[in-house]
Amino acid sequence: MSRTLSNFAAFIGALCVYFIIHLFFSTHVRTVRNDVIQGFLIGYGLAFAFAQAYARIKAVKVNGWITMFGLGKPGNGMFLRAAHAQLYAGPVNIPEEAMCWWTNADGAGRTLSGRHDYVMHFQAAHLPPNDAFWSLTMGTARNHFVPNPIKRYSVSDRSGLLPNADGSIDIYIQNAAPSGHESNWLPAPTGDFKLWLRVYVPGKAILNGTYKVPPVVKAKIP
Amino acid sequence: MTLEHLLLFGGVCITTWLAFIYLWPRFILRVFKRAILVKGFGDGPIPVNTLYTEPRAFFADPIHPPASASKRATAGVNRDTLLTVGWLNLRKAPQILQVPDMAGRYYSVQFTNPSSNTNFAYVGKRTTGTQAGDYLITGPHWKGSVPKGMKLISSPNNSVLVLGRILVCGDGDLPTAYNLAKQIKLFAHRPMAARPVASTPQPAINSPSRSRMNHRFHALLKFSKRNVLCAFVCGALAPISAGSQSSADAVVSQKPIIYIEDVGRFYKVYDAAQGHPTAEELQRGYIDPGSPGLRHLSEIRDVTGETIAKAIAAHPQIFADAKRCIAVLPRVRLRVAAALRILGRLYPTAEFPPVTVAISRGKPAGVADAQGVVIGLEASCAVTYFNPNVEDRFVHEIAHEYTHVQQALQSPAFYNNPKPTVLQASLIEGAAEFVATLITGETAFHSPYAPTDSAQDEQVETKFVASEDKTDLSQWIDNGTLTTPGDLGYWVGYRIVKSYYEHSADKRRALSNIIIMKDAKTFLAISGWYPGIRL
C-alpha cells in the first residue's frame, strides 16, 4: 500500500472522527434523512480508513520489503480479508503456495530510482528457501516491465546468477550494465522503480518469519 | 442532538462501516469477474467455464504486447509463470478440470471463492503432484457420485475464480510450457454421458458421392462428450466493431432464420397415412406449403411428392427412424442461432441466408449454396456412426455447411473450382471445420478420422505435403470405408487453418482470411503449419 494512500486514509479517518465529535455539540436541527445520509458517508469513510490502518498493522516490513502473511486462507476473518484487499487487490496465493514481497525503497527507506546503482546481497546459502523457485522482478513505478538491451525483466534461480568467491550472490540493480557483472544484472529504468520478490512453495524459514529478505543497498561509489 | 438521532446516525454509520469491510473482497473479485467474462484480455471476453491462457507472444516479449492486449493484461510484472484464468459457474453442472502430465514442472491451479477472496483448493505440484489427472469441481448443493478416477474439489460457492500458473524455465522452454498450459482444460460434467474413449476412430461407411456445391452432410464429426456445450468462443461476445457494418446487416445477423417447421408438417402427413403417404398427399400436404428452403431443395434435387413416396417405399425404416431426431430440433435451432450470431459478430461481412431442416428423399443429407443450407433430417439422422449425440452432430453439421455458404458467396472462384488440388479441397473443408468449431463453442475439433498422436500426425501430414498439388482427391477426401476412416484431408486442412489462426495476432482479420481464402499456397505458407505441429 502506498504512503500517499495511507495518508489519505488517515485524513479521511480524522475527518470522520472530527465530524462525529462535532455532532455531539452541534445545535443544528437534525432530520432522519440527515442521519441516514451522514451515517452512510461517515461509515464508508471509516471503513476505508480502518481497512488501510489495519493493513498497515498487519503488513510485515523487513529491510524495506513489504508483505503480509496468511492471505487467501479460507477462514480468514473479515478484517484480515479487508486488509488483504488493501495490499493486493486480487486473488493472491496462500503462503504455503507462494509468498511475495515488494518494495519501492532501499534498506535506508529512500525511494528506489534508476539514477542510483543498487546491490542486493544474498549471503551464501541464504537465497530464499523454497521447494519450487524464486524470482526478483523489476517493475517501473507504475508496475510495467522495463525495456532493456538484454531483454531481462527478472532474475531468478533460472537465470544463471554467478556466486562470489565466498558463495554469496550479488544482484546488481541499475540502469547501465555493471561491467564485469553482466550475468548478475537486473536492468533498472532511468526513473523510479519497484521490485518484487516471489518465492513459490516457500520453505519453513519463510513461513515462520525467521527468513529476512536482505535489503536493497545503494552501491558504494568506488 | 437527541438520543433518537444519535442512535439512528450511529446505527447507520456502524452498519455501513462493517458492511464495507465485509464486502471489500467481494467488490474486488467482482472487478475480476467483469474483466474475465465481459472484457477479456485482448482476445475478447472469456466464456464462463472456459480457461484462457495468456498469449505466448505476450510472455515472450512483454515490452511489445500484441496490439489487441488489454491494459489489464499488461498490468503487473510476472516473468515466472504463464497465467491461465477462468470463471466457473457450477450451478447447472459440475466442471471437470483436466491437467496434463507436467513431468515435474512446477504449476498450480488455484480455486478462489469470490465472496471472500480466499482459496479453498489447489491442484498442482505442491498439493497433488505433477501427474495428469481429472478433478471434479462441484458446487455447494451438488449431489452425486464422483466418477472413478476423479478427485473431488468441493466448492463452497457456485462461482469460482480459477487461476493457473505454469512455470516457464526460460525463453527456450516457453513453447513447452505454453503447450502444457493449453492442455489444462475444463469440461462440463454430465454424469449420464459415457466417458469418451480417447480418439479411437470408428469405422466410416462408404459415403455417398458429393459434389462441391452439394455436400453430403458431413456428419461426421465426433464431438467429445465432455465439450463445453454452452461455451461461447473467445471473442464471441465482443461488441460488433463499430462502423464496419451497416445497421441492416446487424439486424440480419441478429436473426438468422432457421426453419424446422417442414419436419412437423411432413410427419403429420406421414402419420395420417400410417407411414404410407401417397405422392399426391406428400406434394399437397408437405412440398407445396413448404418453406423457401424446402422448395429450393425440391427444385435442385428433385425432391417431390413422388420421389419421397418412392423413397419411403424403398427404405421405410429411415423415415420411421428419423422421428427420434425430431426431439432435438428446438435445441438445435437455439444453438445454431447462437452460433450464427457469433459468426456475425466475429465476421461482420457474413451473410445470412436461411437454414432449413426438412425431410428429403433419403438423400441428400444436406445442400449448401448461396441460397442457404438445407438439411435432410432423415438422411442426416441415419448417419449415426460418428457422433451418437444427434444434437451436437446437427449443430456442427449446420455450422460447417454454413461456412461453405459464406465461402460460396464471398469467394466463389476459389470455392467452386471444379478441379481443386488436395490442398485447396482440404483447406475449404478444414476452414469449414475450424469455423464450425469456433462458432459452436466446441472446445476442439474432434475428428473421427484424426490420427491418435502427434507422431501419426507427422506421418500423415508428410504424406499430405507430398500430394498437396495433385487433383486426385481420393486419398484425402470422401474416401472412408467400412473399416478405415478416411477424410484425412478434413483433418489436415483443419490443422493448417487452426495453425494460421493461432499464429495471427488479429483474430478477426484471420477469420475473414480463412473464410475468403484466395490462394491456398500463400495461405499454407503463412499459416506456420508444418507436418506434426502441435496445436
Boltz contact constraints between the chains, C-beta under 6 A:
constraints:
  - contact:
      token1: [A, 23]
      token2: [B, 1]
      max_distance: 6.0
  - contact:
      token1: [A, 30]
      token2: [B, 5]
      max_distance: 6.0
  - contact:
      token1: [A, 35]
      token2: [B, 5]
      max_distance: 6.0
  - contact:
      token1: [A, 35]
      token2: [B, 8]
      max_distance: 6.0
  - contact:
      token1: [A, 35]
      token2: [B, 9]
      max_distance: 6.0
  - contact:
      token1: [A, 36]
      token2: [B, 12]
      max_distance: 6.0
  - contact:
      token1: [A, 39]
      token2: [B, 9]
      max_distance: 6.0
  - contact:
      token1: [A, 39]
      token2: [B, 12]
      max_distance: 6.0
  - contact:
      token1: [A, 39]
      token2: [B, 13]
      max_distance: 6.0
  - contact:
      token1: [A, 40]
      token2: [B, 12]
      max_distance: 6.0
  - contact:
      token1: [A, 40]
      token2: [B, 16]
      max_distance: 6.0
  - contact:
      token1: [A, 42]
      token2: [B, 13]
      max_distance: 6.0
  - contact:
      token1: [A, 43]
      token2: [B, 13]
      max_distance: 6.0
  - contact:
      token1: [A, 43]
      token2: [B, 16]
      max_distance: 6.0
  - contact:
      token1: [A, 43]
      token2: [B, 17]
      max_distance: 6.0
  - contact:
      token1: [A, 44]
      token2: [B, 16]
      max_distance: 6.0
  - contact:
      token1: [A, 44]
      token2: [B, 20]
      max_distance: 6.0
  - contact:
      token1: [A, 46]
      token2: [B, 17]
      max_distance: 6.0
  - contact:
      token1: [A, 47]
      token2: [B, 17]
      max_distance: 6.0
  - contact:
      token1: [A, 47]
      token2: [B, 20]
      max_distance: 6.0
  - contact:
      token1: [A, 47]
      token2: [B, 21]
      max_distance: 6.0
  - contact:
      token1: [A, 72]
      token2: [B, 118]
      max_distance: 6.0
  - contact:
      token1: [A, 72]
      token2: [B, 119]
      max_distance: 6.0
  - contact:
      token1: [A, 73]
      token2: [B, 118]
      max_distance: 6.0
  - contact:
      token1: [A, 74]
      token2: [B, 118]
      max_distance: 6.0
  - contact:
      token1: [A, 74]
      token2: [B, 120]
      max_distance: 6.0
  - contact:
      token1: [A, 76]
      token2: [B, 118]
      max_distance: 6.0
  - contact:
      token1: [A, 78]
      token2: [B, 21]
      max_distance: 6.0
  - contact:
      token1: [A, 78]
      token2: [B, 22]
      max_distance: 6.0
  - contact:
      token1: [A, 81]
      token2: [B, 25]
      max_distance: 6.0
  - contact:
      token1: [A, 81]
      token2: [B, 116]
      max_distance: 6.0
  - contact:
      token1: [A, 82]
      token2: [B, 21]
      max_distance: 6.0
  - contact:
      token1: [A, 82]
      token2: [B, 24]
      max_distance: 6.0
  - contact:
      token1: [A, 85]
      token2: [B, 24]
      max_distance: 6.0
  - contact:
      token1: [A, 85]
      token2: [B, 25]
      max_distance: 6.0
  - contact:
      token1: [A, 85]
      token2: [B, 28]
      max_distance: 6.0
  - contact:
      token1: [A, 89]
      token2: [B, 28]
      max_distance: 6.0
  - contact:
      token1: [A, 91]
      token2: [B, 112]
      max_distance: 6.0
  - contact:
      token1: [A, 91]
      token2: [B, 117]
      max_distance: 6.0
  - contact:
      token1: [A, 91]
      token2: [B, 161]
      max_distance: 6.0
  - contact:
      token1: [A, 91]
      token2: [B, 163]
      max_distance: 6.0
  - contact:
      token1: [A, 94]
      token2: [B, 119]
      max_distance: 6.0
  - contact:
      token1: [A, 97]
      token2: [B, 108]
      max_distance: 6.0
  - contact:
      token1: [A, 132]
      token2: [B, 106]
      max_distance: 6.0
  - contact:
      token1: [A, 135]
      token2: [B, 80]
      max_distance: 6.0
  - contact:
      token1: [A, 137]
      token2: [B, 77]
      max_distance: 6.0
  - contact:
      token1: [A, 137]
      token2: [B, 79]
      max_distance: 6.0
  - contact:
      token1: [A, 139]
      token2: [B, 77]
      max_distance: 6.0
  - contact:
      token1: [A, 145]
      token2: [B, 62]
      max_distance: 6.0
  - contact:
      token1: [A, 145]
      token2: [B, 63]
      max_distance: 6.0
  - contact:
      token1: [A, 145]
      token2: [B, 77]
      max_distance: 6.0
  - contact:
      token1: [A, 147]
      token2: [B, 63]
      max_distance: 6.0
  - contact:
      token1: [A, 153]
      token2: [B, 79]
      max_distance: 6.0
  - contact:
      token1: [A, 154]
      token2: [B, 79]
      max_distance: 6.0
  - contact:
      token1: [A, 158]
      token2: [B, 169]
      max_distance: 6.0
  - contact:
      token1: [A, 158]
      token2: [B, 170]
      max_distance: 6.0
  - contact:
      token1: [A, 201]
      token2: [B, 126]
      max_distance: 6.0
